Amino acid sequence: MNVLVIDIGGTNIKVASTENRVPIKIPSGPHLTAKIMVDDVLAATKNWNYDCISLGYPGPVKDDAPTMEPHNLAPGWIDFDYAEAFKKPYIFMNDAAMQALGGYKGGRMLFLGTGTGLGSALIIDGKIISLELAHLPYKKGLTYEEYIGVAGLERRGKKRWRKSVLDIVTRLQAAMVCDYVLLGGGNAKLMQDLPQHVILGANSNAIDGGIAAWDGVKLSAAKRKLNKKS
């Protein structure tokens, strides 16, 4: 099964597949609607062959559909007809959950993604639980995301940002009773001297997770589900 993986971020959309593991980047940002995303992805992959799609979405997801509009993109994602647009079986999952799945090494793992915002997910013995920790209050009337998302990095500088990342990692690991933390997202590479229980995520995690999401899924059943939606 050849899977097309679409990782929708606040700065870029990363697109790869089982046969094309090096992702291409498509600029996103506050102008990006679901229709623009689909049009840009289909144009960029017009010569690719794939059987099904994994979409990593920066927000809550239920029953292969977003349940809230994204904070860092344009609105119009909840009611969009993805089945009609793609005409391929697809899985919709939270983008942090997709990255978490790609870097999971067993046990009880917390994933934190420090990119444009802050993504989070928990995996317990292989079961993925999507979290929404970004907008919980942290300090001085600001949220976790406002401290260690890109706005916090730009406002406070790398040194203070790194200190806050480690503080938040420690607090959330204790709260979730996790064996270890996988730290991913576009800005994770800026971290230094990580403690032993914190693993730096690989750039390939989202792609690996999107492909792994189809493990055990029967394509024939997914196609029947797609036909019902169309």
For each residue, the residues with C-beta under 8 A, 3 or more apart:
1: 18 51 52 214 219
2: 17 18 19 49 50 51 52
3: 17 18 50 51 52 53 54 210 211 213 214
4: 15 16 17 45 48 50 52 53 54 88
5: 14 15 16 17 23 53 54 56 98 206 207 210 211
6: 13 14 15 37 41 53 54 55 56 210
7: 13 14 15 23 56 95 98 99 206 207 210
8: 13 28 32 37 55 56 57 58 70 73 95
9: 12 13 14 28 58 95 115 116 186
10: 28 29 58 70 72 73 115 116 117 150
11: 27 28 29 115 116 150 186
12: 9 25 26 27 28
13: 6 7 8 9 25 26 27 28 32 37 40 41
14: 5 6 7 9 23 24 25 26 206 207
15: 4 5 6 7 23 24 25 26 41 44 45
16: 4 5 20 21 22 23 24 207 210
17: 2 3 4 5 20 21 45 48 50
18: 1 2 3 21 50 211
19: 2 48 49 50
20: 16 17 24 48
21: 16 17 18 204 207
22: 16
23: 5 7 14 15 16 207
24: 14 15 16 20 44
25: 12 13 14 15
26: 12 13 14 15 40 41 44
27: 11 12 13
28: 8 9 10 11 12 13 32 37 73
29: 10 11 32 72 73
30: 72 73 74
31: 36 74
32: 8 13 28 29 36 37 73 74
33: 36 37 73 74 75 76 77 80
34: 37 38 76 77 80 82 85
35: 38 39 76 80 85
36: 31 32 33 39 40 74
37: 6 8 13 28 32 33 34 40 41
38: 34 35 41 42 80 82 85 86
39: 35 36 42 43
40: 13 26 36 37 43 44
41: 6 13 15 26 37 38 44 45
42: 38 39 45 46 86
43: 39 40 46
44: 15 24 26 40 41
45: 4 15 17 41 42 48 50
46: 42 43
47:
48: 4 17 19 20 45
49: 2 19
50: 2 3 4 17 18 19 45 53 88
51: 1 2 3 88 89 219
52: 1 2 3 4 88 89 90 91 214 217 219 222
53: 3 4 5 6 50 86 88 89 90 91
54: 3 4 5 6 90 91 93 98 209 210 211 213 214
55: 6 8 82 90 91 92 93
56: 5 6 7 8 93 94 95 97 98 99 206 209 210
57: 8 61 66 70 77 92 93 94 95
58: 8 9 10 70 71 72 73 94 95 116 117 119
59: 66 67 68 69 70 71 77 94
60: 66 67 68 94 130 132
61: 57 64 65 66 67 92 93 94 97 130
62: 65 67
63:
64: 61 90 91 92
65: 61 62 78 82 92
66: 57 59 60 61 69 70 77 78 92
67: 59 60 61 62 78
68: 59 60 78
69: 59 66 73 75 76 77 78
70: 8 10 57 58 59 66 73 77
71: 58 59 117 134 135
72: 10 29 30 58 116 117
73: 8 10 28 29 30 32 33 58 69 70 77
74: 30 31 32 33 36
75: 33 69
76: 33 34 35 69 79 80
77: 33 34 57 59 66 69 70 73 80
78: 65 66 67 68 69
79: 76
80: 33 34 35 38 76 77 85
81: 84 85 229
82: 34 38 55 65 85 86 90 92
83: 86 87 90 226 229 230
84: 81 87 229 230
85: 34 35 38 80 81 82
86: 38 42 53 82 83 90
87: 83 84 226 230
88: 4 50 51 52 53 226
89: 51 52 53 219 222 223 225 226
90: 52 53 54 55 64 82 83 86 226
91: 52 53 54 55 64 213 214 217
92: 55 57 61 64 65 66 82
93: 54 55 56 57 61 97 98 128 130 213
94: 56 57 58 59 60 61 97 98 119 121 130
95: 7 8 9 56 57 58 98 99 113 119 206
96: 99 100 111 112 113 119 120 121 130 131
97: 56 61 93 94 100 101 111 121 128 130 209
98: 5 7 54 56 93 94 95 101 102 206 209 210 213
99: 7 56 95 96 102 103 111 113 119 121 182 184 185 201 205 206 209
100: 96 97 103 104 109 111 121 122 123 128 182 184 205 209
101: 97 98 104 123 128 208 209 212 213
102: 98 99 202 204 205 206 207 208 209 210 212
103: 99 100 111 182 184 199 201 202 205 208 209
104: 100 101 109 123 126 182
105: 109 180 199
106: 109 125 126
107: 125 179 180
108: 122 123 124 125 176 177 178 179
109: 100 104 105 106 122 123 178 179 180 181 182
110: 120 121 122 172 173 176 178 180 181 182
111: 96 97 99 100 103 119 120 121 122 123 181 182 184 201
112: 96 118 119 120 133 168 169 172 181 182 183 184 185
113: 95 96 99 118 119 120 183 184 185 188 201
114: 118 148 149 165 183 184 185 186 187 188
115: 9 10 11 118 119 149 150 185 186 187
116: 9 10 11 58 72 149 150 186
117: 10 58 71 72 134 145 149 150
118: 112 113 114 115 133 134 144 145 148 149 185
119: 58 94 95 96 99 111 112 113 115 134 184 185
120: 96 110 111 112 113 131 132 133 134 172
121: 94 96 97 99 100 110 111 128 129 130 131
122: 100 108 109 110 111 128 129 131 176 178
123: 100 101 104 108 109 111 126 127 128 129
124: 108 127 129
125: 106 107 108
126: 104 106 123
127: 123 124
128: 93 97 100 101 121 122 123
129: 121 122 123 124
130: 60 61 93 94 96 97 121
131: 96 120 121 122
132: 60 120 135
133: 112 118 120 136 144 172
134: 71 117 118 119 120 143 144 145 149
135: 71 132 143 144 145
136: 133 143 144
137: 141 142 143
138: 142 143 144 146 147 168
139: 142 147
140:
141: 137
142: 137 138 139 146 147 152
143: 134 135 136 137 138 146 147
144: 118 133 134 135 136 138 147 148 168
145: 117 118 134 135 148 149 151 152
146: 138 142 143 149 151 152
147: 138 139 142 143 144 152 156 161 164 168
148: 114 118 144 145 152 153 161 164 165 168
149: 114 115 116 117 118 134 145 146 152 153
150: 10 11 115 116 117 153 154 186 187
151: 145 146 154 155
152: 142 145 146 147 148 149 155 156 161 164
153: 148 149 150 156 157 158 161 187 190
154: 150 151
155: 151 152
156: 147 152 153 160 161 164
157: 153 160 161
158: 153 161 162 190
159: 162 163
160: 156 157 163 164
161: 147 148 152 153 156 157 158 164 165 190
162: 158 159 165 166 190 191 192
163: 159 160 166 167
164: 147 148 152 156 160 161 167 168
165: 114 148 161 162 168 169 183 191
166: 162 163 169 170 195 198
167: 163 164 170 171
168: 112 138 144 147 148 164 165 171 172
169: 112 165 166 172 173 181 183 198
170: 166 167 173 174
171: 167 168 174 175
172: 110 112 120 133 168 169 175 176 181
173: 110 169 170 176 178 180 181 197
174: 170 171 177
175: 171 172
176: 108 110 122 172 173
177: 108 174
178: 108 109 110 122 173 181
179: 107 108 109 197
180: 105 107 109 110 173 197 198 199
181: 109 110 111 112 169 172 173 178 197 198 199
182: 99 100 103 104 109 110 111 112 199 201 205
183: 112 113 114 165 169 188 191 194 198 199 200 201
184: 99 100 103 111 112 113 114 119 188 200 201 205 206
185: 99 112 113 114 115 118 119 188 201
186: 9 11 114 115 116 150 189
187: 114 115 150 153 190
188: 113 114 183 184 185 191 200 201
189: 186 200
190: 153 158 161 162 187
191: 162 165 183 188 194 200
192: 162
193:
194: 183 191 198 199 200
195: 166 198
196:
197: 173 179 180 181
198: 166 169 180 181 183 194 195
199: 103 105 180 181 182 183 194
200: 183 184 188 189 191 194
201: 99 103 111 113 182 183 184 185 188 205
202: 102 103 205
203:
204: 21 102 207 208
205: 99 100 102 103 182 184 201 202 208 209
206: 5 7 14 56 95 98 99 102 184 209 210
207: 5 7 14 16 21 23 102 204 210 211
208: 101 102 103 204 205 211 212
209: 54 56 97 98 99 100 101 102 103 205 206 212 213
210: 3 5 6 7 16 54 56 98 102 206 207 213
211: 3 5 18 54 207 208 214
212: 101 102 208 209 215
213: 3 54 91 93 98 101 209 210 217
214: 1 3 52 54 91 211 217
215: 212
216:
217: 52 91 213 214 221 222
218: 221 222
219: 1 51 52 89 222 223
220: 223 224
221: 217 218 224 225
222: 52 89 217 218 219 225 226
223: 89 219 220 226 227
224: 220 221 227 228
225: 89 221 222 228 229
226: 83 87 88 89 90 222 223 229 230
227: 223 224 230
228: 224 225
229: 81 83 84 225 226
230: 83 84 87 226 227
